[in-house]
Amino acid sequence: MSPITILIDADACPVKDEIYRVAERFRSEVRVVSNAAFRIPDSPRIKRVVVSDSFDGADDWIAEAADARSVVITGDILLADRCLKAGARVLKHNGEAFTAASIGGAIATRAIMADLRAGMDGVGGGPAPFSKADRSRFLQALDRVLVGMGR
């Protein structure tokens, strides 16, 4: 059986260090995909993938690499949809899973929120700050997914 590969949409990922630790424990491969180079640990399992700065360059690389032996870490709903269709498991940075059952609602909500933001002329808040509880939920979720895929 081929190893599990964790694909990180790295440009805005607040849990990279946690992913590295969990991946080492499970002997998983990691691909850190971004438009700019990030410092990564010195490990033969962890590879940096720097893509062109074209629009959706990192998303395209991740979507093409995703398969049934992949876990994708992203907050990007449209990328999550593409990866789910390729058979990958997909987690948000806070540990919430994107699933075939939830992705349609997430896409619809994204469209509604984009329309609302467009009409607010710069007024708005943005996402809540990333918390210790989010980090803990993410670690638990990634562990659960990797255990389940290892069976």
TORDRENZA-738202 format. One line per field, with one value per residue: residue number from 1; residue in one letter; x, y, z of N, C-alpha, C in turn. Coordinates in nm, 4 decimals, always signed. Layout:
! residues N
resi NUM|...
resn a|...
nx X|...
ny Y|...
nz Z|...
cax X|...
cay Y|...
caz Z|...
cx X|...
cy Y|...
cz Z|...
This chain:
! residues 151
resi 1|2|3|4|5|6|7|8|9|10|11|12|13|14|15|16|17|18|19|20|21|22|23|24|25|26|27|28|29|30|31|32|33|34|35|36|37|38|39|40|41|42|43|44|45|46|47|48|49|50|51|52|53|54|55|56|57|58|59|60|61|62|63|64|65|66|67|68|69|70|71|72|73|74|75|76|77|78|79|80|81|82|83|84|85|86|87|88|89|90|91|92|93|94|95|96|97|98|99|100|101|102|103|104|105|106|107|108|109|110|111|112|113|114|115|116|117|118|119|120|121|122|123|124|125|126|127|128|129|130|131|132|133|134|135|136|137|138|139|140|141|142|143|144|145|146|147|148|149|150|151
resn m|s|p|i|t|i|l|i|d|a|d|a|c|p|v|k|d|e|i|y|r|v|a|e|r|f|r|s|e|v|r|v|v|s|n|a|a|f|r|i|p|d|s|p|r|i|k|r|v|v|v|s|d|s|f|d|g|a|d|d|w|i|a|e|a|a|d|a|r|s|v|v|i|t|g|d|i|l|l|a|d|r|c|l|k|a|g|a|r|v|l|k|h|n|g|e|a|f|t|a|a|s|i|g|g|a|i|a|t|r|a|i|m|a|d|l|r|a|g|m|d|g|v|g|g|g|p|a|p|f|s|k|a|d|r|s|r|f|l|q|a|l|d|r|v|l|v|g|m|g|r
nx +0.0845|+0.0564|+0.2145|+0.0406|-0.0249|+0.0068|-0.1220|-0.0548|-0.2129|-0.0370|+0.0025|-0.1617|-0.1724|-0.2117|-0.1263|+0.1000|+0.3351|+0.2229|+0.1195|+0.3553|+0.4633|+0.2645|+0.2602|+0.5146|+0.4947|+0.3093|+0.4427|+0.3925|+0.3934|+0.4620|+0.3581|+0.4320|+0.2728|+0.2975|+0.3094|+0.5397|+0.8594|+0.8713|+1.0108|+1.0950|+1.0952|+1.3940|+1.3589|+1.3238|+1.0676|+0.9204|+0.8455|+0.9005|+0.6941|+0.7053|+0.5058|+0.4143|+0.3334|+0.0865|-0.2675|-0.4427|-0.2425|-0.1206|-0.3486|-0.4243|-0.2072|-0.2284|-0.4885|-0.4486|-0.2662|-0.4038|-0.5581|-0.7099|-0.5396|-0.4656|-0.4544|-0.5865|-0.5086|-0.6724|-0.8321|-0.9781|-1.2689|-1.3476|-1.1211|-1.1266|-1.3584|-1.2757|-1.0745|-1.2117|-1.3659|-1.1660|-1.1230|-0.9870|-0.9352|-1.0384|-0.9448|-1.0213|-0.8289|-0.9068|-0.9829|-1.2301|-1.4015|-1.4263|-1.6757|-1.8373|-2.1058|-2.1207|-2.0045|-2.1532|-2.3314|-2.1394|-2.0234|-2.2440|-2.2927|-2.0543|-2.0863|-2.3085|-2.2035|-2.0018|-2.1566|-2.2852|-2.0636|-1.9799|-2.1725|-2.1277|-1.9405|-1.6659|-1.7053|-1.6930|-1.5983|-1.4435|-1.2813|-1.2958|-1.0351|-0.7669|-0.7596|-0.6341|-0.8015|-0.8978|-0.6611|-0.6162|-0.8473|-0.7942|-0.5600|-0.6635|-0.8521|-0.6917|-0.5353|-0.7382|-0.8260|-0.5922|-0.5468|-0.7793|-0.7392|-0.5209|-0.6038
ny -0.1181|+0.2220|+0.5108|+0.7477|+1.0730|+1.4017|+1.6960|+2.0288|+2.3337|+2.5881|+2.8698|+3.0230|+2.8696|+2.7930|+2.5758|+2.4300|+2.3373|+2.1574|+1.9671|+1.8622|+1.7292|+1.5324|+1.3935|+1.2811|+1.0985|+0.9194|+0.8374|+0.9594|+1.1124|+1.4535|+1.7385|+2.0642|+2.3135|+2.6093|+2.9583|+3.0825|+3.0214|+2.8329|+2.7802|+2.4536|+2.1510|+1.9507|+1.6732|+1.3618|+1.2984|+1.5267|+1.7663|+2.0633|+2.2425|+2.4741|+2.6724|+2.8471|+3.1977|+3.2267|+3.2769|+3.0652|+2.8702|+2.7079|+2.5758|+2.4346|+2.2570|+2.1045|+1.9937|+1.8324|+1.6487|+1.5227|+1.2320|+0.9144|+0.8385|+1.0650|+1.3431|+1.6536|+1.9764|+2.2642|+2.5858|+2.6644|+2.6536|+2.5898|+2.4555|+2.2435|+2.1108|+2.0209|+1.8426|+1.6567|+1.5382|+1.4010|+1.1995|+1.2434|+1.3047|+1.5885|+1.8544|+2.1454|+2.4148|+2.4318|+2.1822|+2.0962|+1.8863|+1.8805|+1.7343|+1.5091|+1.5388|+1.7881|+1.9805|+2.1056|+2.2803|+2.4441|+2.5660|+2.7090|+2.8825|+3.0262|+3.1661|+3.3271|+3.4805|+3.6181|+3.7787|+3.9345|+4.0667|+4.2154|+4.4098|+4.5660|+4.7656|+4.7634|+4.7392|+4.5252|+4.2144|+3.9638|+3.6417|+3.4732|+3.5048|+3.2651|+3.0029|+2.8398|+2.6281|+2.5722|+2.4795|+2.2495|+2.0981|+2.0589|+1.8980|+1.6661|+1.5887|+1.5433|+1.3324|+1.1364|+1.0999|+1.0037|+0.7674|+0.6263|+0.6019|+0.4425|+0.1879
nz +0.0000|-0.0835|+0.0673|+0.2768|+0.1652|+0.2669|+0.1600|+0.1632|+0.1443|+0.1547|+0.1785|+0.3553|+0.5838|+0.9182|+1.0661|+0.9988|+1.1368|+1.3192|+1.1449|+1.0371|+1.2606|+1.3207|+1.0781|+1.0745|+1.2832|+1.1751|+0.9556|+0.7115|+0.3863|+0.3018|+0.1274|+0.0798|-0.0497|-0.2304|-0.3390|-0.2767|-0.1266|+0.1715|+0.4924|+0.5724|+0.7694|+0.7968|+0.6472|+0.4878|+0.4131|+0.3836|+0.1489|-0.0345|-0.2523|-0.4854|-0.6713|-0.9764|-0.9654|-1.0716|-1.0960|-0.8854|-0.9016|-0.6990|-0.6061|-0.8367|-0.8663|-0.6302|-0.6593|-0.8833|-0.7821|-0.5784|-0.4450|-0.3570|-0.1516|-0.0239|+0.2023|+0.2197|+0.3249|+0.3680|+0.3484|+0.1439|-0.0253|-0.2900|-0.3853|-0.2056|-0.2936|-0.5492|-0.4720|-0.3143|-0.5132|-0.6403|-0.4692|-0.2321|+0.1227|+0.3055|+0.5104|+0.7024|+0.8472|+1.1101|+1.1805|+1.0966|+0.8760|+0.5243|+0.3354|+0.1021|+0.1538|+0.2776|+0.1148|-0.0922|+0.0415|+0.1607|-0.0614|-0.1595|+0.0570|+0.0512|-0.1889|-0.1285|+0.0826|-0.0548|-0.2208|-0.0258|+0.0908|-0.1275|-0.1416|+0.0790|+0.0761|+0.1763|+0.4497|+0.7202|+0.8847|+0.8727|+0.9168|+1.2383|+1.4879|+1.4840|+1.7143|+2.0194|+2.0719|+1.8149|+1.6983|+1.8522|+1.7887|+1.5189|+1.5283|+1.6521|+1.4578|+1.2288|+1.3196|+1.3587|+1.0911|+0.9648|+1.1097|+1.0392|+0.7597|+0.7565|+0.8117
cax +0.0000|+0.1363|+0.2011|-0.0543|+0.0394|-0.0641|-0.1004|-0.0867|-0.2317|+0.0463|+0.0156|-0.2297|-0.1972|-0.1557|-0.0983|+0.2051|+0.4211|+0.1463|+0.1122|+0.4859|+0.4775|+0.1728|+0.3044|+0.6322|+0.4457|+0.2395|+0.5303|+0.3244|+0.4617|+0.4015|+0.3925|+0.4005|+0.2517|+0.2769|+0.3642|+0.6695|+0.9274|+0.8565|+1.1068|+1.0366|+1.1903|+1.4836|+1.3056|+1.3033|+0.9236|+0.8589|+0.8981|+0.8461|+0.6547|+0.6794|+0.4409|+0.4163|+0.2417|-0.0365|-0.3902|-0.4767|-0.1330|-0.1088|-0.4720|-0.4198|-0.1094|-0.2854|-0.6020|-0.3960|-0.1940|-0.4942|-0.6204|-0.7684|-0.4373|-0.4252|-0.5284|-0.5605|-0.5334|-0.7024|-0.9526|-1.0352|-1.3852|-1.3479|-1.0159|-1.1780|-1.4517|-1.1970|-1.0007|-1.3097|-1.4018|-1.0533|-1.1198|-0.9063|-0.9961|-1.0054|-0.9663|-0.9917|-0.7253|-0.9638|-1.0182|-1.3585|-1.3833|-1.5119|-1.7204|-1.9289|-2.2354|-2.1171|-1.9394|-2.2527|-2.3744|-2.0260|-2.0105|-2.3571|-2.2686|-1.9451|-2.1426|-2.3933|-2.1170|-1.9352|-2.2558|-2.3041|-1.9436|-1.9769|-2.2655|-2.0986|-1.8433|-1.5496|-1.7411|-1.7027|-1.5036|-1.3511|-1.2929|-1.2536|-0.8942|-0.7353|-0.7426|-0.5753|-0.9042|-0.8950|-0.5391|-0.6401|-0.9452|-0.7261|-0.4729|-0.7477|-0.9136|-0.5890|-0.5025|-0.8490|-0.8259|-0.4770|-0.5727|-0.8814|-0.6839|-0.4194|-0.6655
cay +0.0000|+0.3443|+0.5945|+0.8592|+1.2011|+1.5197|+1.8089|+2.1506|+2.4625|+2.6437|+3.0150|+3.0792|+2.7577|+2.8194|+2.4508|+2.3543|+2.2668|+2.0453|+1.8666|+1.7962|+1.6366|+1.4196|+1.3176|+1.2024|+0.9875|+0.8234|+0.8104|+1.0098|+1.2093|+1.5867|+1.8324|+2.1998|+2.3758|+2.7536|+3.0450|+3.1292|+2.9193|+2.8323|+2.6940|+2.3252|+2.0683|+1.8658|+1.5383|+1.3078|+1.2839|+1.6587|+1.8321|+2.1946|+2.2570|+2.6148|+2.6823|+2.9823|+3.2873|+3.2410|+3.2622|+2.9260|+2.7790|+2.6084|+2.4958|+2.3423|+2.1519|+2.0186|+1.9191|+1.7293|+1.5483|+1.4604|+1.1038|+0.8452|+0.8232|+1.2014|+1.4301|+1.7909|+2.0747|+2.3915|+2.6594|+2.7046|+2.5685|+2.5386|+2.3542|+2.1273|+2.0421|+1.9509|+1.7324|+1.5541|+1.4686|+1.3135|+1.0927|+1.2804|+1.3561|+1.7303|+1.9186|+2.2871|+2.4372|+2.4173|+2.0423|+2.0625|+1.8135|+1.8984|+1.6027|+1.5140|+1.5849|+1.9272|+2.0740|+2.1843|+2.3895|+2.5351|+2.6445|+2.8023|+2.9849|+3.1091|+3.2560|+3.4246|+3.5725|+3.7041|+3.8794|+4.0269|+4.1509|+4.3083|+4.5191|+4.6323|+4.8733|+4.7596|+4.7210|+4.3825|+4.1692|+3.8577|+3.5244|+3.4863|+3.4703|+3.1244|+2.9843|+2.7150|+2.5244|+2.5358|+2.4000|+2.1199|+2.0258|+2.0177|+1.7838|+1.5487|+1.5494|+1.4865|+1.2019|+1.0457|+1.0719|+0.9193|+0.6339|+0.5634|+0.5680|+0.3395|+0.0565
caz +0.0000|-0.0917|+0.1870|+0.2742|+0.1385|+0.3146|+0.0700|+0.2380|+0.0777|+0.2609|+0.1880|+0.4724|+0.6751|+1.0512|+1.1385|+0.9300|+1.2330|+1.3732|+1.0389|+1.0290|+1.3747|+1.3039|+0.9605|+1.1136|+1.3653|+1.0879|+0.8409|+0.5922|+0.3018|+0.3101|+0.0216|+0.1230|-0.1802|-0.2158|-0.4430|-0.2276|-0.0464|+0.3170|+0.5615|+0.6100|+0.8437|+0.7200|+0.6537|+0.3529|+0.3856|+0.3648|+0.0296|-0.0686|-0.3928|-0.5156|-0.8025|-1.0319|-0.8948|-1.1486|-1.0185|-0.8559|-0.9319|-0.5907|-0.6071|-0.9507|-0.8370|-0.5258|-0.7155|-0.9734|-0.7034|-0.4811|-0.4781|-0.2423|-0.0474|+0.0121|+0.2932|+0.1787|+0.4300|+0.3021|+0.3839|+0.0157|-0.0505|-0.4272|-0.3904|-0.1324|-0.3831|-0.6512|-0.4092|-0.2779|-0.6371|-0.6734|-0.3700|-0.1156|+0.2453|+0.3115|+0.6405|+0.7227|+0.9476|+1.2446|+1.1996|+1.0353|+0.7502|+0.4076|+0.2896|-0.0118|+0.2037|+0.3243|+0.0232|-0.1661|+0.1294|+0.1794|-0.1844|-0.1632|+0.1596|+0.0001|-0.2906|-0.0592|+0.1562|-0.1532|-0.2602|+0.0866|+0.1032|-0.2409|-0.1157|+0.2061|+0.0535|+0.2640|+0.5892|+0.7513|+0.9841|+0.8365|+1.0031|+1.3781|+1.5056|+1.5034|+1.8588|+2.0683|+2.0557|+1.6726|+1.6783|+1.9168|+1.7057|+1.3968|+1.5594|+1.6743|+1.3309|+1.1421|+1.3774|+1.3265|+0.9478|+0.9329|+1.1676|+0.9544|+0.6291|+0.7751|+0.8309
cx +0.0890|+0.1152|+0.0935|+0.0251|-0.0503|-0.0238|-0.1468|-0.0977|-0.1672|+0.0446|-0.0501|-0.2567|-0.1317|-0.1132|+0.0105|+0.2915|+0.3509|+0.1377|+0.2440|+0.5018|+0.3899|+0.2178|+0.4247|+0.5887|+0.3805|+0.3226|+0.4625|+0.4162|+0.3891|+0.4510|+0.3408|+0.3939|+0.2186|+0.3346|+0.5020|+0.7295|+0.9013|+0.9687|+1.0335|+1.1399|+1.2765|+1.4390|+1.2876|+1.1561|+0.8554|+0.9264|+0.8250|+0.8126|+0.6190|+0.6272|+0.4513|+0.3167|+0.1149|-0.1572|-0.4244|-0.3671|-0.1186|-0.2317|-0.4690|-0.3237|-0.1677|-0.3979|-0.5544|-0.3263|-0.2859|-0.5511|-0.6700|-0.6692|-0.3857|-0.5167|-0.4888|-0.5990|-0.5508|-0.8252|-1.0293|-1.1464|-1.3839|-1.2369|-1.0616|-1.2717|-1.3761|-1.1271|-1.0942|-1.3485|-1.2906|-1.0382|-1.0407|-0.9940|-0.9507|-1.0425|-0.9382|-0.8853|-0.7767|-1.0113|-1.1516|-1.3333|-1.4786|-1.5480|-1.8102|-2.0648|-2.2353|-2.0696|-2.0391|-2.3011|-2.2639|-2.0076|-2.1216|-2.3373|-2.1584|-1.9991|-2.2287|-2.3075|-2.0428|-2.0301|-2.2772|-2.1851|-1.9375|-2.0671|-2.2346|-1.9944|-1.7307|-1.5796|-1.7514|-1.5911|-1.4009|-1.3645|-1.2472|-1.1059|-0.8772|-0.6997|-0.6713|-0.6741|-0.9107|-0.7765|-0.5566|-0.7381|-0.8808|-0.6394|-0.5532|-0.8063|-0.8108|-0.5491|-0.6103|-0.8475|-0.7111|-0.4914|-0.6719|-0.8270|-0.5793|-0.4748|-0.6859
cy +0.1244|+0.4298|+0.7011|+0.9868|+1.3133|+1.6357|+1.9355|+2.2684|+2.5629|+2.7951|+3.0749|+2.9724|+2.7824|+2.6936|+2.3659|+2.2750|+2.1451|+1.9319|+1.7900|+1.6924|+1.5130|+1.3322|+1.2306|+1.0792|+0.8785|+0.7836|+0.8481|+1.1044|+1.3434|+1.6687|+1.9691|+2.2838|+2.5235|+2.8278|+3.0984|+3.0205|+2.9413|+2.7476|+2.5661|+2.2466|+1.9850|+1.7211|+1.4867|+1.2933|+1.4161|+1.7287|+1.9646|+2.1933|+2.4039|+2.6213|+2.8259|+3.0687|+3.3141|+3.2189|+3.1145|+2.8256|+2.6698|+2.5177|+2.3922|+2.2268|+2.0524|+1.9328|+1.8074|+1.6173|+1.4691|+1.3300|+1.0385|+0.8220|+0.9587|+1.2598|+1.5716|+1.8834|+2.2096|+2.4569|+2.7014|+2.6066|+2.5100|+2.4353|+2.2280|+2.0454|+1.9612|+1.8282|+1.6205|+1.4719|+1.3726|+1.1996|+1.1226|+1.3124|+1.5004|+1.7865|+2.0677|+2.2971|+2.4206|+2.2742|+2.0016|+1.9958|+1.8655|+1.7576|+1.6203|+1.5680|+1.7333|+2.0271|+2.1600|+2.3031|+2.4912|+2.6245|+2.7485|+2.9165|+3.0802|+3.2111|+3.3646|+3.5284|+3.6669|+3.8139|+3.9815|+4.1213|+4.2535|+4.4285|+4.5993|+4.7431|+4.8758|+4.7432|+4.5710|+4.3396|+4.0706|+3.7426|+3.5539|+3.4495|+3.3200|+3.1043|+2.8540|+2.6000|+2.4782|+2.4435|+2.2591|+2.0359|+1.9763|+1.8947|+1.6561|+1.4972|+1.4851|+1.3477|+1.0983|+1.0039|+0.9771|+0.7791|+0.5592|+0.5214|+0.4571|+0.1998|-0.0154
cz +0.0000|+0.0333|+0.1674|+0.2519|+0.1882|+0.2254|+0.1410|+0.1430|+0.1725|+0.2772|+0.3116|+0.5785|+0.8111|+1.1270|+1.0715|+1.0286|+1.2926|+1.2707|+1.0309|+1.1402|+1.3575|+1.1864|+0.9949|+1.1928|+1.2792|+0.9656|+0.7084|+0.5154|+0.3162|+0.1913|+0.0648|-0.0043|-0.1622|-0.3357|-0.4036|-0.1392|+0.1024|+0.3738|+0.6021|+0.6897|+0.7490|+0.7392|+0.5117|+0.3153|+0.3519|+0.2484|+0.0072|-0.2173|-0.4133|-0.6582|-0.8527|-0.9542|-0.9748|-1.0577|-1.0060|-0.8901|-0.8266|-0.5890|-0.7192|-0.9231|-0.7364|-0.5834|-0.8080|-0.8970|-0.6100|-0.5349|-0.3490|-0.1283|-0.0010|+0.1186|+0.2538|+0.2937|+0.3621|+0.3640|+0.2592|-0.0239|-0.1917|-0.4482|-0.3189|-0.2202|-0.4885|-0.5921|-0.3640|-0.4005|-0.6819|-0.5725|-0.2444|+0.0051|+0.2577|+0.4481|+0.6321|+0.8318|+1.0902|+1.2714|+1.1404|+0.8999|+0.6440|+0.3629|+0.1669|+0.0312|+0.2397|+0.2195|-0.0549|-0.0855|+0.1501|+0.0566|-0.1931|-0.0629|+0.1149|-0.1003|-0.2256|+0.0129|+0.0613|-0.1990|-0.1497|+0.1018|-0.0082|-0.2164|+0.0091|+0.1945|+0.1571|+0.4113|+0.6148|+0.8430|+0.9338|+0.9342|+1.1456|+1.3878|+1.5311|+1.6505|+1.8930|+2.0519|+1.9102|+1.6444|+1.7346|+1.8352|+1.5767|+1.4225|+1.5797|+1.5430|+1.2374|+1.1911|+1.3426|+1.1800|+0.9136|+0.9896|+1.0788|+0.8182|+0.6392|+0.7901|+0.7008
